Amino acid sequence: MLDEQQFTIDDYQVFRTFLDQACGIVLGDNKQYLVANRMRRIMEDLQIKSLSALVTRVNQQSTPGLKEKVIDAMTTNETFWFRDSAPFDALRDVLLPRLILQEKRSSIRIWSAACSSGQEPYSISMVIEEFKSRNPGVLMRDPEIVATDISMSMLNSARQAEYDSLSVSRGLTEARRRQFFDELPLSRYQLKRSITQRVNFRQLNLKDSYSSLGRFDIVFCRNVLIYFAADLKIDILQRMRSVMNPGASLILGASESLPAALADKYSLERISPHTSVYRT
């Protein structure tokens, strides 16, 4: 059985460097327990005895898909519906009405970065559906949601839009479950097409270029920047700003905030002192 105590300091450093270079995630000095837990199955299946040997195997490209499996295991996090209700309230009550009032706006595009298993972009889509029901005819075209993640397995799961009873219980009201899901056998639930059809899932490493995604009116980048080094975090935020339309908004995690210098440079201000929603 793999145990974090079996990791040498050198082995752990090799793995930390690999993960930073591969996807920008910076592990702390004492995260051996996390790595041991997430790498256990992969290393035991392949009979790999050390983290440095695992990294060597990845770099040799002798095991197809191994790099993706390692990154998936280290980047997959639990998520839930309508995580921190404030951004979704702001989307419904402030951001969508503001965008609709802007002249010559024929469509609205929203980016959900690091979307994991799909709860965030689908929550956004539910808010849009509710907004349309309450304000018939005000949207000229159905908004598009682009949802990205580094993990192809997470994206494939999100595209299925099928969740178990535990997943739908996390942050989802009973009313929304009845409205937006069809119940399947074995206590599983399928999102309705009215919600899934406006979401386009794409694989993306946040270290890479965003130019192929197009431009956006709202960017959700919540609870992911905390895993990156400070310089990469600034780089990501600057490049996100470069694909935001005039009048666009950026939404960070509840405990996150823009560096003051960056907010001033790109004329981004909070919509209220108690949110992490910024707009131009």
C-alpha beads as a LAMMPS data file, in Angstrom:
LAMMPS data file: protein, C-alpha beads

280 atoms
279 bonds

1 atom types
1 bond types

-500.0 500.0 xlo xhi
-500.0 500.0 ylo yhi
-500.0 500.0 zlo zhi

Masses

1 110.0

Atoms # bond

1 1 1 0.000 0.000 0.000
2 1 1 1.325 3.416 -1.010
3 1 1 2.003 5.709 1.944
4 1 1 3.085 9.356 2.026
5 1 1 5.825 8.408 4.452
6 1 1 7.464 6.423 1.674
7 1 1 7.986 9.604 -0.363
8 1 1 11.417 11.108 -0.131
9 1 1 11.779 14.870 -0.143
10 1 1 13.506 14.663 -3.516
11 1 1 10.700 12.531 -4.969
12 1 1 8.087 14.971 -3.767
13 1 1 10.016 17.928 -5.203
14 1 1 10.225 16.214 -8.593
15 1 1 6.454 15.720 -8.582
16 1 1 5.810 19.306 -7.457
17 1 1 7.910 20.630 -10.327
18 1 1 6.126 18.396 -12.826
19 1 1 2.676 19.519 -11.677
20 1 1 3.638 23.192 -11.748
21 1 1 5.013 22.921 -15.279
22 1 1 2.107 20.796 -16.529
23 1 1 -0.831 22.815 -15.241
24 1 1 0.378 25.609 -12.974
25 1 1 -0.755 24.070 -9.690
26 1 1 1.657 24.773 -6.833
27 1 1 1.728 22.205 -4.032
28 1 1 2.693 23.260 -0.527
29 1 1 5.628 21.839 1.410
30 1 1 3.515 19.368 3.352
31 1 1 1.017 17.954 0.871
32 1 1 2.480 14.455 0.663
33 1 1 -0.715 13.024 2.147
34 1 1 -2.781 14.591 -0.662
35 1 1 -0.470 13.279 -3.367
36 1 1 -0.358 9.816 -1.793
37 1 1 -4.142 9.663 -1.693
38 1 1 -4.619 10.801 -5.280
39 1 1 -1.740 8.883 -6.846
40 1 1 -2.272 5.614 -4.949
41 1 1 -4.471 3.847 -7.507
42 1 1 -2.402 4.947 -10.519
43 1 1 0.915 3.897 -8.994
44 1 1 -0.359 0.587 -7.674
45 1 1 -1.988 -0.302 -11.014
46 1 1 1.282 0.388 -12.846
47 1 1 3.503 -1.012 -10.059
48 1 1 5.383 2.265 -9.786
49 1 1 7.256 2.613 -6.487
50 1 1 8.124 6.314 -6.295
51 1 1 6.891 9.710 -7.430
52 1 1 10.082 10.372 -9.377
53 1 1 9.588 7.077 -11.217
54 1 1 6.023 8.145 -11.998
55 1 1 7.210 11.459 -13.445
56 1 1 9.884 9.621 -15.467
57 1 1 7.214 7.311 -16.892
58 1 1 5.070 10.319 -17.810
59 1 1 7.980 12.096 -19.521
60 1 1 8.932 8.960 -21.442
61 1 1 5.389 8.838 -22.828
62 1 1 5.600 5.052 -22.660
63 1 1 2.161 4.691 -21.049
64 1 1 -0.582 6.262 -23.206
65 1 1 -2.793 8.667 -21.305
66 1 1 -0.730 8.571 -18.116
67 1 1 -0.018 12.293 -18.020
68 1 1 -3.713 13.058 -18.399
69 1 1 -4.596 10.593 -15.625
70 1 1 -2.110 12.173 -13.233
71 1 1 -3.323 15.704 -13.972
72 1 1 -6.946 14.582 -13.692
73 1 1 -6.302 13.041 -10.291
74 1 1 -4.593 16.179 -8.982
75 1 1 -7.011 18.760 -10.412
76 1 1 -10.405 17.135 -9.860
77 1 1 -12.237 18.744 -6.947
78 1 1 -15.667 18.378 -5.415
79 1 1 -18.166 20.975 -6.525
80 1 1 -21.831 21.667 -6.064
81 1 1 -24.749 23.636 -7.470
82 1 1 -25.036 27.399 -6.942
83 1 1 -21.852 27.465 -4.875
84 1 1 -22.010 30.771 -2.988
85 1 1 -25.341 32.184 -4.117
86 1 1 -24.121 35.808 -4.433
87 1 1 -22.641 35.514 -7.972
88 1 1 -25.824 33.884 -9.271
89 1 1 -27.985 36.545 -7.644
90 1 1 -25.757 39.185 -9.248
91 1 1 -26.045 37.447 -12.625
92 1 1 -29.855 37.490 -12.441
93 1 1 -30.410 40.885 -10.830
94 1 1 -27.514 43.038 -12.070
95 1 1 -25.367 41.605 -14.865
96 1 1 -27.977 40.271 -17.293
97 1 1 -30.208 43.380 -17.051
98 1 1 -27.157 45.616 -17.505
99 1 1 -26.011 43.741 -20.610
100 1 1 -29.481 43.800 -22.138
101 1 1 -29.630 47.572 -21.780
102 1 1 -26.361 48.031 -23.656
103 1 1 -26.866 49.069 -27.246
104 1 1 -26.137 46.809 -30.223
105 1 1 -25.712 43.660 -28.122
106 1 1 -27.228 40.808 -30.101
107 1 1 -25.909 37.986 -27.929
108 1 1 -24.353 37.342 -24.526
109 1 1 -21.381 35.001 -24.032
110 1 1 -20.358 33.623 -20.641
111 1 1 -17.194 31.681 -19.769
112 1 1 -17.082 29.210 -16.885
113 1 1 -13.376 28.488 -16.324
114 1 1 -12.349 25.286 -14.512
115 1 1 -15.901 23.933 -14.705
116 1 1 -15.137 20.481 -13.246
117 1 1 -18.174 18.169 -13.547
118 1 1 -20.471 20.901 -14.842
119 1 1 -22.353 22.210 -11.813
120 1 1 -21.241 25.819 -12.303
121 1 1 -22.104 26.260 -16.009
122 1 1 -25.365 24.372 -15.563
123 1 1 -26.232 26.555 -12.553
124 1 1 -25.584 29.595 -14.783
125 1 1 -27.862 28.100 -17.413
126 1 1 -30.631 27.541 -14.843
127 1 1 -30.408 31.205 -13.817
128 1 1 -30.714 32.228 -17.465
129 1 1 -33.755 29.982 -17.874
130 1 1 -35.378 31.514 -14.807
131 1 1 -34.524 35.023 -16.038
132 1 1 -36.099 34.324 -19.431
133 1 1 -39.269 33.014 -17.784
134 1 1 -39.599 36.159 -15.667
135 1 1 -38.660 38.536 -18.503
136 1 1 -40.135 37.088 -21.705
137 1 1 -38.782 38.503 -24.933
138 1 1 -36.014 40.665 -23.478
139 1 1 -33.159 38.435 -24.723
140 1 1 -32.710 38.757 -28.479
141 1 1 -30.748 35.486 -28.613
142 1 1 -30.140 32.706 -26.137
143 1 1 -26.862 33.347 -24.271
144 1 1 -23.957 30.968 -24.909
145 1 1 -21.993 29.442 -22.037
146 1 1 -18.482 28.161 -22.784
147 1 1 -17.305 25.817 -20.021
148 1 1 -13.643 24.791 -19.899
149 1 1 -11.563 22.434 -17.814
150 1 1 -8.160 20.794 -18.075
151 1 1 -9.622 17.351 -17.328
152 1 1 -11.105 15.524 -20.302
153 1 1 -12.706 12.940 -18.023
154 1 1 -14.504 15.718 -16.126
155 1 1 -15.657 17.284 -19.385
156 1 1 -16.967 13.971 -20.678
157 1 1 -18.860 13.476 -17.420
158 1 1 -20.253 17.021 -17.556
159 1 1 -21.469 16.562 -21.130
160 1 1 -23.531 13.571 -20.010
161 1 1 -25.379 15.910 -17.593
162 1 1 -26.378 12.944 -15.464
163 1 1 -25.932 13.031 -11.695
164 1 1 -26.583 10.758 -8.735
165 1 1 -28.810 11.607 -5.778
166 1 1 -25.883 12.784 -3.643
167 1 1 -24.694 15.192 -6.334
168 1 1 -28.112 16.782 -6.841
169 1 1 -28.514 17.232 -3.097
170 1 1 -25.480 19.530 -2.907
171 1 1 -26.732 23.095 -3.274
172 1 1 -29.785 22.335 -5.398
173 1 1 -33.258 23.153 -4.095
174 1 1 -36.018 20.613 -4.460
175 1 1 -37.941 23.051 -6.653
176 1 1 -35.051 23.379 -9.102
177 1 1 -34.465 19.641 -9.130
178 1 1 -38.091 19.051 -10.130
179 1 1 -38.039 21.846 -12.706
180 1 1 -34.751 21.160 -14.442
181 1 1 -34.119 17.407 -14.091
182 1 1 -35.759 14.205 -15.246
183 1 1 -35.581 11.349 -12.766
184 1 1 -33.923 8.159 -14.014
185 1 1 -33.758 4.650 -12.544
186 1 1 -31.315 3.878 -9.721
187 1 1 -31.685 7.317 -8.112
188 1 1 -30.053 9.203 -10.949
189 1 1 -31.107 12.487 -12.538
190 1 1 -30.747 13.863 -16.082
191 1 1 -30.642 17.595 -16.783
192 1 1 -33.231 18.774 -19.280
193 1 1 -32.086 19.801 -22.739
194 1 1 -33.343 23.351 -22.179
195 1 1 -30.467 23.717 -19.691
196 1 1 -27.736 21.714 -21.415
197 1 1 -28.169 23.037 -24.943
198 1 1 -26.673 26.450 -24.228
199 1 1 -23.484 25.025 -22.661
200 1 1 -20.463 24.245 -24.852
201 1 1 -17.718 22.245 -23.100
202 1 1 -14.103 22.596 -24.237
203 1 1 -10.792 21.351 -22.894
204 1 1 -8.412 24.115 -21.845
205 1 1 -5.333 24.454 -19.669
206 1 1 -5.501 27.934 -18.129
207 1 1 -1.772 28.288 -18.823
208 1 1 -2.507 28.163 -22.571
209 1 1 -3.883 30.791 -24.972
210 1 1 -7.539 31.821 -24.730
211 1 1 -7.753 33.322 -28.233
212 1 1 -9.681 30.384 -29.701
213 1 1 -12.495 30.875 -27.190
214 1 1 -13.615 34.229 -28.557
215 1 1 -14.721 37.158 -26.422
216 1 1 -16.985 37.216 -23.392
217 1 1 -19.406 39.427 -21.523
218 1 1 -19.137 37.549 -18.221
219 1 1 -16.245 35.403 -16.940
220 1 1 -16.645 33.053 -13.975
221 1 1 -13.214 32.130 -12.574
222 1 1 -13.976 30.970 -9.066
223 1 1 -11.949 28.982 -6.561
224 1 1 -9.214 28.000 -9.010
225 1 1 -6.654 30.814 -8.875
226 1 1 -5.830 29.896 -5.278
227 1 1 -3.925 26.865 -6.593
228 1 1 -1.540 28.915 -8.768
229 1 1 1.639 30.816 -8.028
230 1 1 1.234 34.587 -7.753
231 1 1 2.868 35.406 -11.094
232 1 1 0.766 32.851 -12.976
233 1 1 -2.365 34.122 -11.248
234 1 1 -1.645 37.654 -12.506
235 1 1 -0.911 36.330 -15.991
236 1 1 -4.206 34.416 -16.101
237 1 1 -6.209 37.423 -14.939
238 1 1 -4.539 39.692 -17.493
239 1 1 -5.267 37.287 -20.328
240 1 1 -8.854 36.842 -19.154
241 1 1 -9.275 40.598 -19.231
242 1 1 -8.001 40.598 -22.822
243 1 1 -10.924 38.410 -23.971
244 1 1 -13.576 40.426 -22.116
245 1 1 -15.837 42.756 -24.106
246 1 1 -16.387 46.387 -23.090
247 1 1 -18.800 46.409 -20.180
248 1 1 -17.959 42.812 -19.244
249 1 1 -17.826 41.361 -15.733
250 1 1 -15.386 39.070 -13.930
251 1 1 -16.566 36.849 -11.078
252 1 1 -14.051 35.373 -8.624
253 1 1 -14.509 33.046 -5.651
254 1 1 -16.120 34.345 -2.466
255 1 1 -12.778 34.596 -0.640
256 1 1 -10.833 35.931 -3.648
257 1 1 -10.169 39.492 -4.749
258 1 1 -8.337 41.243 -7.546
259 1 1 -4.985 42.824 -6.698
260 1 1 -5.641 46.557 -6.415
261 1 1 -3.053 47.438 -9.060
262 1 1 -4.632 45.033 -11.532
263 1 1 -8.154 46.291 -10.842
264 1 1 -6.990 49.879 -11.410
265 1 1 -5.022 49.023 -14.550
266 1 1 -8.005 47.368 -16.221
267 1 1 -10.725 49.598 -14.723
268 1 1 -12.438 46.762 -12.883
269 1 1 -14.501 47.621 -9.820
270 1 1 -16.625 45.583 -7.435
271 1 1 -20.365 45.910 -7.944
272 1 1 -20.629 46.021 -4.136
273 1 1 -18.143 45.810 -1.246
274 1 1 -19.407 42.383 -0.208
275 1 1 -19.042 40.476 -3.477
276 1 1 -16.225 39.218 -5.681
277 1 1 -18.029 40.393 -8.812
278 1 1 -16.093 42.981 -10.814
279 1 1 -17.264 44.886 -13.858
280 1 1 -15.711 47.292 -16.346

Bonds

1 1 1 2
2 1 2 3
3 1 3 4
4 1 4 5
5 1 5 6
6 1 6 7
7 1 7 8
8 1 8 9
9 1 9 10
10 1 10 11
11 1 11 12
12 1 12 13
13 1 13 14
14 1 14 15
15 1 15 16
16 1 16 17
17 1 17 18
18 1 18 19
19 1 19 20
20 1 20 21
21 1 21 22
22 1 22 23
23 1 23 24
24 1 24 25
25 1 25 26
26 1 26 27
27 1 27 28
28 1 28 29
29 1 29 30
30 1 30 31
31 1 31 32
32 1 32 33
33 1 33 34
34 1 34 35
35 1 35 36
36 1 36 37
37 1 37 38
38 1 38 39
39 1 39 40
40 1 40 41
41 1 41 42
42 1 42 43
43 1 43 44
44 1 44 45
45 1 45 46
46 1 46 47
47 1 47 48
48 1 48 49
49 1 49 50
50 1 50 51
51 1 51 52
52 1 52 53
53 1 53 54
54 1 54 55
55 1 55 56
56 1 56 57
57 1 57 58
58 1 58 59
59 1 59 60
60 1 60 61
61 1 61 62
62 1 62 63
63 1 63 64
64 1 64 65
65 1 65 66
66 1 66 67
67 1 67 68
68 1 68 69
69 1 69 70
70 1 70 71
71 1 71 72
72 1 72 73
73 1 73 74
74 1 74 75
75 1 75 76
76 1 76 77
77 1 77 78
78 1 78 79
79 1 79 80
80 1 80 81
81 1 81 82
82 1 82 83
83 1 83 84
84 1 84 85
85 1 85 86
86 1 86 87
87 1 87 88
88 1 88 89
89 1 89 90
90 1 90 91
91 1 91 92
92 1 92 93
93 1 93 94
94 1 94 95
95 1 95 96
96 1 96 97
97 1 97 98
98 1 98 99
99 1 99 100
100 1 100 101
101 1 101 102
102 1 102 103
103 1 103 104
104 1 104 105
105 1 105 106
106 1 106 107
107 1 107 108
108 1 108 109
109 1 109 110
110 1 110 111
111 1 111 112
112 1 112 113
113 1 113 114
114 1 114 115
115 1 115 116
116 1 116 117
117 1 117 118
118 1 118 119
119 1 119 120
120 1 120 121
121 1 121 122
122 1 122 123
123 1 123 124
124 1 124 125
125 1 125 126
126 1 126 127
127 1 127 128
128 1 128 129
129 1 129 130
130 1 130 131
131 1 131 132
132 1 132 133
133 1 133 134
134 1 134 135
135 1 135 136
136 1 136 137
137 1 137 138
138 1 138 139
139 1 139 140
140 1 140 141
141 1 141 142
142 1 142 143
143 1 143 144
144 1 144 145
145 1 145 146
146 1 146 147
147 1 147 148
148 1 148 149
149 1 149 150
150 1 150 151
151 1 151 152
152 1 152 153
153 1 153 154
154 1 154 155
155 1 155 156
156 1 156 157
157 1 157 158
158 1 158 159
159 1 159 160
160 1 160 161
161 1 161 162
162 1 162 163
163 1 163 164
164 1 164 165
165 1 165 166
166 1 166 167
167 1 167 168
168 1 168 169
169 1 169 170
170 1 170 171
171 1 171 172
172 1 172 173
173 1 173 174
174 1 174 175
175 1 175 176
176 1 176 177
177 1 177 178
178 1 178 179
179 1 179 180
180 1 180 181
181 1 181 182
182 1 182 183
183 1 183 184
184 1 184 185
185 1 185 186
186 1 186 187
187 1 187 188
188 1 188 189
189 1 189 190
190 1 190 191
191 1 191 192
192 1 192 193
193 1 193 194
194 1 194 195
195 1 195 196
196 1 196 197
197 1 197 198
198 1 198 199
199 1 199 200
200 1 200 201
201 1 201 202
202 1 202 203
203 1 203 204
204 1 204 205
205 1 205 206
206 1 206 207
207 1 207 208
208 1 208 209
209 1 209 210
210 1 210 211
211 1 211 212
212 1 212 213
213 1 213 214
214 1 214 215
215 1 215 216
216 1 216 217
217 1 217 218
218 1 218 219
219 1 219 220
220 1 220 221
221 1 221 222
222 1 222 223
223 1 223 224
224 1 224 225
225 1 225 226
226 1 226 227
227 1 227 228
228 1 228 229
229 1 229 230
230 1 230 231
231 1 231 232
232 1 232 233
233 1 233 234
234 1 234 235
235 1 235 236
236 1 236 237
237 1 237 238
238 1 238 239
239 1 239 240
240 1 240 241
241 1 241 242
242 1 242 243
243 1 243 244
244 1 244 245
245 1 245 246
246 1 246 247
247 1 247 248
248 1 248 249
249 1 249 250
250 1 250 251
251 1 251 252
252 1 252 253
253 1 253 254
254 1 254 255
255 1 255 256
256 1 256 257
257 1 257 258
258 1 258 259
259 1 259 260
260 1 260 261
261 1 261 262
262 1 262 263
263 1 263 264
264 1 264 265
265 1 265 266
266 1 266 267
267 1 267 268
268 1 268 269
269 1 269 270
270 1 270 271
271 1 271 272
272 1 272 273
273 1 273 274
274 1 274 275
275 1 275 276
276 1 276 277
277 1 277 278
278 1 278 279
279 1 279 280
